Amino acid sequence: MKFFIQNNELDKSVQEIRRKIRTLMNGVVADSMKDKGIVYKKNFGVDLPHLRDLARKYPPGHDLAQRLWALQIRETMILATLLEPADTFAESMAGEWMQSVNNIELVEQICMNLFSKLSYGSQLAIRLIHVDQKWSRITGFTLSARLWKDLDNEQVRELVHLAIENADTEDFYLYRAVSLSLCRLCRRDKATAEHIQNQTETFVNSDKLSHRYIAGEISNEISFLNF
């Protein structure tokens, strides 16, 4: 458990946020998420538009975001990703937060709301993929898909290599994230798209479901791009 220096104003804001979350709770949604494998320590089922509205009522701040994340409640963790200032969020803190990321919703929220806004976001994506932990790799590929325009040529080559390495998996969320990353990279230019298609050409007739899924998504992407 993480401990914080007492701050009456911040503690008051946290308690206020928790009360507001309870008034917005939706047990049906929470149960539905659990049935789909999206599990949190505690989940009140508040929808994302309501959480975004709630976040707008508070000024972004590191100390408040840290307190909210530490509660390990779905709604406070998502609010933390919305309220944490990207310009002062240290990479060591990103690693600390990743220890609590264990479902696809939180992956998507932390990538969209915070990680994609970091000045070192593209480097973080690759570092996360190198971590030998499923949700870290899923987050890294998901983040790279968001930042495909910001990647340099060396990062693109490394990502394609890492994607091929991680393609042989039975985990749907991992091979979907790999596929999404490769499809976004195809958008850079025709040469990159052709390189990715060549690297995955054996996937088309593979006996691995993950390979066939990735090959199909890449084919659809390149057809859409009309290269």
C-alpha positions as CSV (number, residue, x, y, z in Angstrom):
1,M,0.0,0.0,0.0
2,K,1.3,3.4,-0.9
3,F,1.2,6.2,1.7
4,F,0.9,9.9,1.1
5,I,1.6,13.0,3.1
6,Q,-1.6,14.3,4.6
7,N,-3.1,17.1,2.6
8,N,-6.5,18.2,3.7
9,E,-7.5,19.9,0.4
10,L,-6.5,16.9,-1.7
11,D,-8.0,14.4,0.8
12,K,-11.2,16.4,0.6
13,S,-11.2,16.3,-3.2
14,V,-10.6,12.5,-3.2
15,Q,-13.5,11.9,-0.8
16,E,-15.7,14.2,-2.9
17,I,-14.8,12.3,-6.1
18,R,-15.6,9.0,-4.4
19,R,-19.0,10.2,-3.3
20,K,-19.8,11.4,-6.8
21,I,-18.7,8.1,-8.3
22,R,-21.1,6.3,-5.9
23,T,-24.0,8.5,-7.1
24,L,-23.2,7.5,-10.7
25,M,-22.7,3.8,-10.1
26,N,-24.3,1.2,-12.4
27,G,-24.2,-2.3,-11.1
28,V,-25.5,-3.9,-14.3
29,V,-22.6,-2.4,-16.3
30,A,-20.0,-3.5,-13.6
31,D,-21.3,-7.0,-13.7
32,S,-21.3,-7.1,-17.5
33,M,-17.7,-6.0,-17.5
34,K,-16.7,-8.7,-15.0
35,D,-18.4,-11.3,-17.2
36,K,-16.3,-10.1,-20.1
37,G,-13.1,-10.5,-18.1
38,I,-12.6,-6.8,-17.3
39,V,-11.8,-7.1,-13.6
40,Y,-10.9,-4.5,-11.1
41,K,-10.4,-4.5,-7.3
42,K,-13.6,-2.4,-7.2
43,N,-15.8,-1.3,-10.1
44,F,-18.9,1.0,-9.9
45,G,-19.7,0.7,-13.6
46,V,-19.7,4.5,-14.2
47,D,-19.6,5.1,-18.0
48,L,-16.7,6.9,-19.6
49,P,-18.6,10.1,-20.6
50,H,-19.6,10.7,-17.0
51,L,-16.0,10.1,-15.9
52,R,-14.7,12.6,-18.4
53,D,-17.3,15.2,-17.2
54,L,-16.2,14.5,-13.6
55,A,-12.5,15.0,-14.5
56,R,-13.2,18.4,-16.0
57,K,-14.4,19.6,-12.6
58,Y,-10.9,19.3,-11.2
59,P,-7.6,20.9,-12.2
60,P,-5.0,18.4,-13.4
61,G,-2.4,17.6,-10.8
62,H,0.2,15.0,-10.0
63,D,-0.6,14.6,-6.3
64,L,-4.4,14.2,-6.9
65,A,-3.8,11.7,-9.7
66,Q,-1.4,9.7,-7.6
67,R,-3.9,9.4,-4.8
68,L,-6.7,8.4,-7.2
69,W,-4.6,5.7,-8.9
70,A,-3.5,4.3,-5.6
71,L,-7.1,3.5,-4.6
72,Q,-7.2,0.8,-7.3
73,I,-10.8,1.5,-8.1
74,R,-11.7,1.4,-11.8
75,E,-13.2,4.9,-11.8
76,T,-10.5,6.6,-9.8
77,M,-7.8,4.9,-11.9
78,I,-9.3,6.2,-15.2
79,L,-9.7,9.6,-13.6
80,A,-6.0,9.5,-12.7
81,T,-5.1,9.0,-16.3
82,L,-7.2,12.1,-17.2
83,L,-5.8,14.3,-14.4
84,E,-2.1,13.4,-14.4
85,P,-0.1,16.1,-16.2
86,A,1.9,14.5,-19.0
87,D,4.7,17.1,-18.9
88,T,5.8,16.0,-15.4
89,F,5.0,12.3,-15.5
90,A,8.4,10.5,-15.1
91,E,9.1,7.3,-17.0
92,S,9.8,5.5,-13.7
93,M,6.2,6.4,-12.6
94,A,4.9,4.9,-15.9
95,G,6.6,1.6,-14.9
96,E,5.0,1.8,-11.5
97,W,1.5,2.4,-12.8
98,M,1.9,-0.5,-15.3
99,Q,2.1,-2.9,-12.4
100,S,-1.6,-2.3,-11.9
101,V,-2.7,-2.5,-15.6
102,N,-4.4,-5.9,-16.0
103,N,-7.3,-5.4,-18.5
104,I,-7.9,-4.1,-21.9
105,E,-10.0,-1.1,-20.8
106,L,-7.3,0.3,-18.6
107,V,-4.7,-0.3,-21.4
108,E,-6.8,1.7,-23.8
109,Q,-7.5,4.5,-21.3
110,I,-4.0,4.9,-20.1
111,C,-2.6,5.0,-23.7
112,M,-5.2,7.4,-24.9
113,N,-5.4,9.8,-22.0
114,L,-1.8,9.8,-20.8
115,F,0.9,7.7,-22.4
116,S,0.3,9.0,-25.9
117,K,0.8,12.6,-24.7
118,L,4.2,11.9,-23.1
119,S,7.3,13.4,-24.8
120,Y,8.9,10.0,-24.6
121,G,5.8,8.1,-25.6
122,S,7.4,6.3,-28.6
123,Q,10.4,5.1,-26.6
124,L,8.1,4.0,-23.8
125,A,6.0,1.9,-26.2
126,I,9.1,-0.1,-27.3
127,R,10.3,-0.5,-23.7
128,L,7.0,-1.8,-22.6
129,I,7.0,-4.4,-25.4
130,H,10.4,-5.7,-24.1
131,V,8.9,-6.3,-20.7
132,D,8.2,-10.0,-20.2
133,Q,4.6,-9.4,-19.0
134,K,1.5,-9.8,-21.2
135,W,-0.3,-6.6,-20.3
136,S,2.9,-4.6,-20.7
137,R,3.4,-5.9,-24.2
138,I,-0.3,-5.3,-25.1
139,T,0.1,-1.7,-23.8
140,G,3.3,-1.1,-25.8
141,F,1.7,-2.3,-29.1
142,T,-1.5,-0.3,-28.4
143,L,0.6,2.8,-27.7
144,S,2.7,2.4,-30.8
145,A,-0.5,2.2,-32.8
146,R,-1.5,5.6,-31.5
147,L,1.9,7.1,-32.1
148,W,2.7,5.7,-35.5
149,K,3.2,9.2,-37.0
150,D,5.8,10.0,-34.4
151,L,8.1,7.0,-34.9
152,D,11.4,7.2,-36.6
153,N,12.6,4.6,-39.1
154,E,14.7,2.7,-36.6
155,Q,11.7,2.5,-34.2
156,V,9.5,1.2,-37.0
157,R,12.0,-1.5,-37.9
158,E,12.2,-2.6,-34.3
159,L,8.5,-2.6,-33.9
160,V,8.0,-4.7,-36.9
161,H,10.6,-7.2,-35.6
162,L,8.9,-7.2,-32.1
163,A,5.5,-7.7,-33.7
164,I,6.6,-10.7,-35.6
165,E,8.2,-12.1,-32.4
166,N,4.9,-11.7,-30.5
167,A,2.6,-12.8,-33.2
168,D,2.6,-16.5,-32.2
169,T,0.2,-16.3,-29.2
170,E,-3.2,-17.6,-28.2
171,D,-4.0,-14.4,-26.3
172,F,-6.5,-12.4,-28.4
173,Y,-5.7,-9.1,-26.9
174,L,-2.0,-9.5,-27.6
175,Y,-2.4,-10.5,-31.2
176,R,-5.1,-7.9,-31.8
177,A,-2.7,-5.2,-30.4
178,V,0.1,-6.6,-32.6
179,S,-2.2,-6.4,-35.6
180,L,-3.3,-2.9,-34.8
181,S,0.3,-1.7,-34.5
182,L,1.3,-3.2,-37.9
183,C,-1.8,-1.9,-39.6
184,R,-1.0,1.7,-38.4
185,L,2.6,1.4,-39.5
186,C,1.4,0.5,-43.0
187,R,-0.1,4.0,-43.2
188,R,3.4,5.5,-43.1
189,D,4.1,4.9,-46.8
190,K,3.9,2.2,-49.5
191,A,7.4,0.9,-48.8
192,T,6.7,0.3,-45.2
193,A,3.4,-1.4,-46.0
194,E,5.1,-3.7,-48.5
195,H,7.8,-4.5,-46.0
196,I,5.2,-5.5,-43.4
197,Q,3.3,-7.6,-45.9
198,N,6.5,-9.4,-47.0
199,Q,7.4,-10.1,-43.4
200,T,4.0,-11.6,-42.7
201,E,3.4,-13.4,-45.9
202,T,3.8,-16.8,-44.3
203,F,1.0,-15.9,-41.8
204,V,-1.7,-16.2,-44.5
205,N,-1.8,-20.0,-44.6
206,S,-0.4,-20.5,-41.1
207,D,-2.1,-23.0,-38.7
208,K,-2.0,-20.3,-36.0
209,L,-5.2,-18.3,-35.6
210,S,-3.2,-15.3,-34.5
211,H,-1.1,-15.4,-37.7
212,R,-4.2,-15.6,-39.9
213,Y,-5.9,-12.8,-38.0
214,I,-2.9,-10.5,-38.4
215,A,-2.5,-11.3,-42.1
216,G,-6.1,-10.7,-42.7
217,E,-6.1,-7.3,-41.0
218,I,-3.0,-6.2,-42.8
219,S,-4.5,-7.2,-46.1
220,N,-7.7,-5.3,-45.4
221,E,-5.6,-2.2,-44.3
222,I,-3.5,-2.2,-47.4
223,S,-6.6,-2.6,-49.6
224,F,-8.1,0.4,-47.8
225,L,-5.0,2.4,-48.3
226,N,-5.1,1.5,-52.0
227,F,-1.3,1.3,-52.3
